[in-house]
Amino acid sequence: MSIPVTTCPGLFYSTPAQDGFLYRLRIPGGIINYQQFQAIADIADNYAGGYIDITNRANIQIREIKQDINIEVLKNLQALGLASTNAKTDHIRNIMTSPTAGIDTEELIATQPLVKAWEEHIRANSQLSELSAKFSVCFDGRGKVSVSDRPNDIILVAESINSNIYLRLYLNYGEKGEPCQDTGIVLKPEKTIQVLAALAETYLKHIDTKNPRKPRLREIINKITIDKYLQQIQQNLNPDIFNFLPTPLRAAAPLQEKTHIGIHCQRQIGLYYIGIVLPLGRLETWQIRSLANIAKRYGHDNIRLTPWQNLLLTEIPENQIREVEKEITNLGLNSSPTNIKSFLVACSGKRGCAAAATETKEDALNLVKYLENLIILDSPVNIHFSGCSKSCAQHTQADITLLGIITEMTQETFPSYQVYVLGHLLYEYVTIAKIPTLIEKMLAVYQKQRLNLQETFRQFIHRHSHQLNHLFS
């Protein structure tokens, strides 16, 4: 079966890389079961490199593919609910929601039904294939594990108003890299799909569908202004769908303060979920099969992928937690919230992406090897490696960002990194060899000079914001 090549990979749209073709499986909401996980392992073994990568949109990437995937295999994936029944819309970005949706002890609304409904709408409407491949939607139930700070074009966040639950609409417009902005609009959950459909259709009216380069939603809104965009949306909707309540969103606690890694109780009494660290999101196929077996044997056959390149095993009875932990350890994995690997994020890197300047995954793992015996992260610090200035590694969200660049010096070029702290450029050109010692120094300064164990890295940096350029010198 011949599959077209595009810059944004899908199951029906592959992307070439140095190590072969890359295929991406969209996993709406990040929830996957035993049978689906086993089928993915089969493809990775039979067609690819024997492993998968979990991305920061809770997708699955299958890498090092050297031959076309058999049409019967794709049909089997469709039957399992893994492959889209509409190949034309397969390239659209995965729908994001909290990995703890439906089990979070603090959430206002379970968002899985909304994810399912929007996915079904996309599949049923072929005209949405003209959307930008980066057109992204996120649902946040306002739980303990929040995804409202993840980069998306559209974010709908649960909010309680007079004892009723609404969804507040945030849109991505303004300067590049800025978070989504509050539109002041709240809507009832049952009206969500209508509003999303209107947002998408309005976008399509402002683009040239024949042009392969589709603008981002932010570009369209900036061009016509947010007021006009919202007015055009309302023209296709009943006037009572929108309520305007310009109240700022209560800021979600940063991820490092409410980590998903480790053992946590669910809202279902007597059941727990375990957040497992995956080194930069990679799983070998034997680990995939074993995790699928654990989920089926101890849980309710649910595995949840996270936007932080990790996964959760859910519905674990309290009396079986120790057994599950032993099985996780036997897989060479762990669920320690202080494991530095749980706070590392890296994009595909030079080997897997033509846009990357550096081998991000290799550099990140070398950093781990260097730090593991030198420092213990008793308070998490999120470190993101990005091979280029695109948002694949969501580097604007990190405590520390390492942004890959090509440096020219004495008529030679070599890969290096720019180092950012909370978006502030701290070091312009740092060679790969010097990265481990620099990061060790930065972490050591934080641990020695923080006010107490409760002061997070982010709080520490804010307290020293006036002297950042000298803080780590």
C-alpha positions in Angstrom: 0.0 0.0 0.0 1.5 3.3 -1.1 1.2 6.0 1.7 1.7 9.7 0.9 4.6 11.5 2.5 3.8 14.7 4.5 5.6 16.9 7.0 3.2 15.9 9.8 3.1 12.1 10.3 0.1 9.9 10.7 -0.8 6.3 10.2 -1.7 7.0 6.6 0.8 9.8 6.2 4.4 8.9 6.9 7.4 11.2 7.4 10.9 10.3 6.3 13.7 10.4 8.8 17.4 9.4 8.9 16.5 6.0 10.5 13.6 5.2 8.1 9.9 6.3 7.9 8.0 7.5 10.9 4.4 6.7 11.5 2.2 8.2 14.2 -0.9 6.7 15.9 -3.4 9.2 17.3 -4.7 8.1 20.6 -7.5 10.5 21.5 -7.4 11.2 25.2 -4.4 8.9 25.5 -6.4 5.8 26.7 -5.4 2.5 25.2 -6.2 -1.2 26.1 -4.4 -4.6 26.2 -5.5 -5.7 22.7 -4.5 -2.3 21.1 -1.1 -2.2 22.8 -0.3 -5.7 21.7 -1.2 -4.9 18.1 1.1 -1.9 18.2 3.9 -4.0 19.5 3.3 -6.4 16.6 3.8 -3.6 14.1 6.9 -2.3 15.8 8.4 -5.9 15.7 7.4 -6.8 12.2 7.9 -3.5 10.4 10.0 -1.2 12.5 12.7 -0.9 15.1 11.1 -3.0 17.9 10.2 0.0 20.0 7.8 2.9 20.2 8.0 6.5 21.4 5.2 8.2 23.4 5.0 11.9 22.5 4.1 15.0 24.4 0.6 14.9 22.9 0.1 11.3 24.1 0.5 10.0 20.6 2.5 6.9 19.7 5.3 7.0 17.1 6.6 3.9 15.4 10.0 4.5 14.0 12.6 2.9 11.7 10.0 1.6 9.3 11.6 0.4 6.1 8.6 -1.1 4.2 4.9 -0.3 3.7 2.6 -1.6 6.3 0.3 -4.3 4.9 -3.3 -3.1 4.2 -4.7 -5.9 6.3 -2.7 -4.7 9.3 -4.2 -1.2 8.9 -7.7 -2.7 8.6 -7.1 -4.6 11.8 -6.0 -1.4 13.5 -9.2 0.3 12.3 -11.3 -2.6 13.7 -9.5 -2.2 17.1 -10.3 1.5 17.1 -6.7 2.6 16.7 -6.7 3.8 13.1 -9.1 6.5 11.9 -12.0 5.2 9.7 -11.4 8.4 7.7 -7.8 8.5 6.5 -8.2 12.1 5.3 -8.5 13.4 8.8 -5.7 11.2 10.3 -3.1 14.0 10.2 -5.0 16.3 12.6 -3.3 16.7 16.0 -4.3 14.3 18.8 -7.1 15.5 21.1 -5.6 16.2 24.5 -7.0 15.8 27.9 -5.7 15.0 31.4 -4.5 11.4 31.7 -6.4 11.2 35.0 -9.8 12.2 33.4 -12.6 10.2 35.0 -10.4 9.1 38.0 -9.1 12.4 39.3 -10.1 13.1 42.8 -10.5 16.9 42.2 -11.9 17.2 38.7 -15.2 19.0 38.0 -16.1 17.0 35.0 -14.9 13.8 33.3 -13.8 14.8 29.8 -13.5 11.5 28.0 -17.1 11.8 26.5 -16.1 15.2 25.1 -12.9 13.7 23.6 -14.9 10.9 22.0 -17.6 13.2 20.7 -15.1 15.6 19.0 -13.1 12.7 17.5 -16.3 11.2 16.1 -17.2 14.6 14.6 -13.8 14.9 13.0 -14.0 11.4 11.4 -17.6 12.1 10.2 -16.8 15.4 8.4 -14.2 15.0 5.6 -14.1 18.8 5.0 -12.1 19.0 8.3 -9.2 17.3 6.5 -8.4 20.8 5.2 -7.6 22.0 8.8 -4.0 22.7 9.6 -2.3 19.5 10.8 -1.5 21.5 14.0 -5.1 22.4 14.7 -5.3 21.2 18.3 -8.0 20.9 20.9 -7.6 20.3 24.6 -10.2 19.5 27.3 -9.3 20.1 31.0 -11.7 18.9 33.7 -10.0 21.1 36.3 -8.5 18.2 38.2 -5.3 17.7 40.2 -3.4 16.7 37.0 -4.0 19.7 34.7 -3.2 20.0 31.0 -4.5 23.6 30.6 -1.0 24.9 30.3 -0.1 22.6 27.4 0.3 24.4 24.0 -3.0 24.1 22.0 -5.0 26.2 19.6 -8.3 25.7 21.6 -8.6 24.9 25.3 -11.8 24.2 27.1 -11.5 24.3 30.9 -14.2 23.2 33.4 -15.4 25.8 35.7 -18.1 25.8 38.5 -20.5 28.8 38.3 -23.4 28.9 40.7 -23.1 25.1 41.3 -23.3 24.4 37.6 -20.4 23.2 35.4 -19.4 25.1 32.4 -16.4 25.1 30.0 -14.5 28.2 29.6 -13.1 28.9 26.1 -9.5 29.8 25.5 -8.0 30.5 22.1 -4.5 30.8 20.8 -3.9 34.3 19.4 -1.4 37.1 20.0 2.3 36.7 20.0 3.8 33.3 19.1 4.6 31.4 22.3 2.0 33.1 24.4 -0.4 30.8 26.2 -4.0 30.6 25.1 -6.1 33.6 26.1 -9.5 33.8 27.8 -12.3 34.7 25.4 -14.6 35.4 28.3 -17.0 32.8 26.9 -18.3 29.9 29.0 -20.6 27.2 27.5 -22.5 24.2 28.7 -20.7 20.9 28.1 -23.5 19.6 25.8 -22.9 22.6 23.5 -19.2 22.0 23.2 -19.1 20.1 19.9 -21.3 22.7 18.2 -18.9 25.4 19.2 -15.8 23.5 18.2 -17.4 22.8 14.8 -18.1 26.5 14.4 -14.5 27.3 15.3 -13.2 24.9 12.7 -15.6 25.9 10.0 -14.8 29.6 10.5 -11.1 28.8 10.2 -11.7 27.0 6.9 -13.5 30.1 5.5 -10.3 32.1 5.9 -7.7 29.8 4.2 -6.8 28.7 0.7 -7.6 25.0 0.9 -5.4 24.4 -2.2 -2.3 25.7 -0.5 -0.4 22.9 1.2 0.9 25.3 3.8 -2.0 25.8 6.2 -1.7 28.8 8.6 -2.2 28.3 12.3 -5.4 29.3 14.0 -3.4 32.0 15.7 -2.4 33.6 12.4 -6.0 33.7 11.2 -7.3 35.3 14.4 -4.5 37.8 14.5 -5.3 38.8 10.9 -9.0 39.4 11.3 -9.0 40.2 15.1 -10.5 38.1 17.9 -13.7 40.1 18.0 -14.5 39.5 14.4 -13.6 35.8 14.6 -16.0 35.3 17.5 -18.7 37.3 15.7 -18.4 35.0 12.7 -18.6 32.0 14.9 -21.8 33.3 16.6 -23.4 33.7 13.2 -23.6 29.9 12.9 -24.8 29.3 16.4 -27.9 29.9 18.5 -27.5 33.1 20.5 -28.1 31.3 23.8 -25.0 29.0 23.4 -22.5 31.6 24.6 -22.4 33.2 28.0 -19.8 36.0 28.5 -18.2 35.9 31.9 -14.7 37.5 31.8 -13.4 36.0 34.9 -9.7 34.9 34.9 -8.9 31.2 35.2 -7.6 30.1 38.5 -4.0 29.2 37.7 -3.4 25.5 37.7 -0.6 24.3 39.9 2.6 23.7 38.0 3.2 20.1 37.1 6.1 19.7 39.4 3.9 20.5 42.4 1.2 18.0 41.5 3.1 15.2 39.8 1.4 12.3 38.1 4.3 10.0 38.7 4.0 7.5 41.7 1.1 6.0 43.5 -2.1 8.0 43.7 -5.7 7.3 44.9 -8.5 7.5 42.4 -11.9 9.0 43.0 -13.2 5.4 42.9 -12.8 4.1 46.4 -10.2 1.4 46.9 -8.5 1.9 43.5 -5.2 3.6 42.7 -3.3 4.6 39.6 0.5 4.3 39.2 2.4 6.8 37.2 5.4 5.1 35.5 8.6 6.8 34.3 9.5 6.1 30.7 13.0 7.3 29.7 12.1 10.0 27.2 8.9 8.2 26.3 10.6 5.1 24.8 9.3 1.5 25.3 10.7 -1.7 23.8 8.1 -4.1 22.5 8.7 -6.7 25.3 8.0 -3.9 27.8 4.8 -3.0 25.9 3.5 -6.6 26.0 4.3 -6.9 29.7 2.6 -3.6 30.6 -0.4 -4.7 28.6 -0.5 -7.9 30.6 -0.2 -6.1 33.9 -3.0 -3.7 33.0 -5.3 -6.7 32.1 -4.4 -8.8 35.1 -4.4 -6.2 37.9 -6.4 -3.2 36.5 -9.4 -2.8 34.2 -7.4 -3.2 31.0 -6.6 0.6 30.9 -3.3 2.2 30.1 -3.1 6.0 29.9 -0.5 7.8 27.9 0.5 11.3 29.2 1.6 14.5 27.5 4.8 14.2 29.5 6.0 11.1 27.7 5.1 8.8 30.6 2.1 6.5 31.3 -0.3 5.5 34.0 -1.7 2.1 35.0 -5.1 2.6 36.5 -7.8 0.9 38.6 -5.2 -1.0 40.7 -6.7 -2.4 43.9 -4.8 -1.3 47.0 -3.9 -4.8 48.1 -2.1 -5.4 44.7 0.0 -2.3 44.5 3.2 -3.9 45.8 2.9 -6.8 43.3 2.4 -4.3 40.4 5.4 -2.3 41.6 7.6 -5.4 41.6 6.5 -6.2 38.0 7.2 -2.6 36.9 10.7 -2.9 38.4 11.3 -6.2 36.6 10.7 -4.3 33.3 13.5 -1.9 34.1 11.1 0.9 34.9 10.0 2.6 38.1 7.4 5.0 39.5 9.6 7.2 41.7 8.5 10.8 41.6 12.1 11.9 42.2 13.5 10.0 39.2 15.2 12.7 37.0 14.0 10.8 33.9 10.4 11.6 34.8 11.0 15.3 34.3 13.0 15.1 31.1 11.2 15.7 27.8 12.9 15.5 24.4 11.7 15.7 20.8 12.7 13.2 18.2 16.1 14.9 17.5 18.2 15.0 14.4 18.0 11.3 13.7 14.2 11.4 13.6 13.5 14.9 12.3 15.1 16.9 9.5 14.4 20.2 11.3 16.5 19.3 14.4 20.0 20.5 14.9 20.9 18.1 17.8 20.5 14.5 18.8 18.1 15.5 21.7 17.3 12.0 23.0 20.9 10.9 23.1 22.0 14.2 24.8 19.2 13.9 27.3 20.1 10.3 28.3 23.8 11.3 28.6 22.7 14.1 31.0 20.8 11.5 33.1 23.8 9.2 33.2 26.0 12.1 34.4 23.6 13.4 37.0 22.3 10.1 38.5 25.3 9.6 40.8 25.9 13.3 41.5 22.6 14.8 42.6 19.2 13.7 43.9 16.2 15.8 42.8 14.2 15.9 46.0 12.1 18.6 44.3 11.3 18.0 40.6 12.8 20.3 37.9 11.4 20.0 34.4 14.1 19.9 31.7 13.1 19.9 28.0 15.4 19.2 25.1 14.3 20.6 21.7 16.2 20.1 18.5 14.9 23.3 16.9 12.7 26.3 17.7 9.4 24.5 16.9 7.1 23.5 19.7 7.5 19.7 19.5 9.2 19.4 22.9 7.0 22.2 24.3 10.1 23.9 25.4 8.3 27.1 26.5 6.7 25.1 29.3 9.9 23.9 31.0 11.8 25.1 34.0 15.0 24.6 32.0 15.0 24.5 28.2 17.9 23.3 26.0 17.2 24.5 22.4 19.4 22.9 19.7 21.2 25.2 17.3 24.0 25.0 14.8 26.9 27.2 15.8 29.4 28.6 13.3 33.0 29.2 14.5 36.2 29.6 12.5 34.4 28.5 9.3 33.2 25.3 11.0 29.7 24.4 12.1 28.8 22.2 15.1 25.6 21.5 17.1 25.2 23.2 20.5 22.4 24.5 22.8 20.9 27.7 23.9 19.9 27.4 27.6 16.7 29.0 28.8 15.3 29.3 32.4 11.5 29.8 32.4 11.7 31.3 28.9 14.6 33.6 29.7 17.7 33.1 27.6 20.6 32.4 30.0 23.3 31.0 27.8 23.7 31.7 24.1 26.0 28.9 22.9 26.8 25.9 25.0 28.6 22.9 23.4 27.0 19.5 24.0 30.0 18.4 26.0 29.5 21.2 28.5 25.7 20.7 29.0 26.0 18.0 31.8 28.3 20.1 34.1 26.3 23.3 33.5 22.9 21.6 34.4 24.5 20.0 37.5 25.7 23.5 38.6 22.3 25.0 38.0 20.6 22.3 40.1 23.2 22.5 42.8 22.7 26.3 43.1 19.0 25.8 43.4 19.2 23.2 46.1 21.8 25.1 48.2 20.2 28.5 48.0 16.4 27.8 48.1 14.6 29.0 51.2 13.4 25.5 52.2 12.5 22.1 50.7 9.0 23.4 49.7 10.4 26.2 47.4 10.1 24.9 43.9 12.6 25.7 41.1 10.1 28.0 39.5 9.6 29.9 42.8 13.3 30.1 43.3 13.9 31.6 39.9 11.1 34.1 40.3 12.6 35.2 43.6 16.0 35.8 41.9 14.5 37.2 38.6 16.5 40.4 39.0 19.9 38.6 39.0 19.3 35.6 36.7 22.3 36.4 34.5 24.6 36.2 37.6 22.8 33.5 39.6 24.5 30.5 38.1 27.8 32.1 37.2 
